[in-house]
């Protein structure tokens, strides 16, 4: 019984001691300016890798095996660049640089899709207002802008899908 009471008192004192100590507030270390440029290079390499893989896939579907082999060889070189950049960034203290680059690419793609979607909606509203007002030339100009913005939207949606976003327009809303 004596041992149990001494143990209980020791546990109580240790709990009180831990409750009184506070964790020191740590500020995140300032990033090296080179890290930003290296991350930008990594993002470019990841995008190039995704593009080359997509081009190889379309070449295989078309039956052009020679073009597919060259695209796959270029993708292999891009993959080696990604690994080298990731190794450098890890030594600089960036945790999971490739995953971080993928997240940044997806965020940029969604931002582009949102901007294009906003432009398309604005052009539709402008066209409808011009039609109601009877301004034919204004409606035609708005329709021309709408076609250009829709083309940009399709291009950005294709890039977003290539970079791994399943439904970019639904996510952008």
Secondary structure as the mmCIF struct_conf table of DSSP 4:
data_model
#
loop_
_struct_conf.conf_type_id
_struct_conf.id
_struct_conf.beg_label_comp_id
_struct_conf.beg_label_asym_id
_struct_conf.beg_label_seq_id
_struct_conf.end_label_comp_id
_struct_conf.end_label_asym_id
_struct_conf.end_label_seq_id
HELX_RH_AL_P HELX_RH_AL_P1 UNK A 2 UNK A 20
HELX_LH_PP_P HELX_LH_PP_P1 UNK A 23 UNK A 32
HELX_RH_AL_P HELX_RH_AL_P2 UNK A 33 UNK A 62
TURN_TY1_P TURN_TY1_P1 UNK A 63 UNK A 63
HELX_RH_AL_P HELX_RH_AL_P3 UNK A 65 UNK A 92
TURN_TY1_P TURN_TY1_P2 UNK A 93 UNK A 93
BEND BEND1 UNK A 95 UNK A 96
HELX_RH_AL_P HELX_RH_AL_P4 UNK A 97 UNK A 133
TURN_TY1_P TURN_TY1_P3 UNK A 134 UNK A 134
HELX_RH_AL_P HELX_RH_AL_P5 UNK A 136 UNK A 162
TURN_TY1_P TURN_TY1_P4 UNK A 163 UNK A 164
BEND BEND2 UNK A 166 UNK A 166
HELX_RH_AL_P HELX_RH_AL_P6 UNK A 168 UNK A 172
#
